[in-house]
């Protein structure tokens, strides 16, 4: 296979359902094509995944991988931690919030 580059975000405040849909869209695509696709989408989730993809691309550059041959080997979204966002003043209970774990693995495609 070759060298891989990994980027992860834990407890991102984005929708799990939308994250899974976007990860399914960009999986196995070239990095440039996935970046163009994510830049055209207008959602909080796509912006967070685009930020993660740029981090993975920078990690690949530091590992001296060929950036023109990179493709997305794996893109996944998993359930994160649940937490309670506090309310103001004398409210007893806050609002339950959920988070999402995101992970992208880039791999260099061999010419063969």
Buried (B, 14 or more C-beta within 10 A) or exposed (E): EEEBBBBBBEEBBBBBEBBBEBBEBBBEBBBEEBBEBBEEBEBEBBBBBBBBBBBBBEBBEEEEBEBEBBBBBBBBBEEBEEBEEEEEEEEEEEEEEBBBBBBBBBBBBEEE
